[in-house]
Amino acid sequence: MGPDYFVGIAQQALWILALACAPVLIPALAAGVVLGMIQAATSINEQTLSFVPKLIIVGIALAIFGGSILLLIADFTREMFARIPDLMQ
């Protein structure tokens, strides 16, 4: 069991992290850009105008994708626990 094994696990963990965060961060980023353009066009600089819609969008994204994100993380965790006996050798 060399360093490549642990680098592979770390790479897989980062990939799972990216897959778990993307369904929430991408809609929040898009909403932030759209709301920023609207605020710049109308010269309205109120913080709640950008915060509340992004919060709602993140909540909707979590409601839609939350189950699949949880399954993705649970599968990865199950796989990591299954690899523990390999580390003892």
C-alpha positions, 0 to 999 in steps of 0.5 A: 500500500503506497502513497498512490493509494492515499492520493487516489482516495484524496482525489476521489474525496475531492471529486465527491466534494465537487459533485456534492457542492455543485448542485447548490453552488451553481444556482446560487452563483447564477442568482447572485450574478443576475441579482447583481446585474439587476441591482447595478441597473436599478442602483438599489444597494440593499443587502436583503434584496440579494440575500433572501432570493439566494437563500430561497434558491439554495433551499430549493436546490437542497430540496431537489438535490438533497437526497442524491447528495446524501446518497453520494456521500453515504456511498463514499462513506460506505466505500471508505469503511469497506477499505479499512481492512485493506489498510490493516494489511 
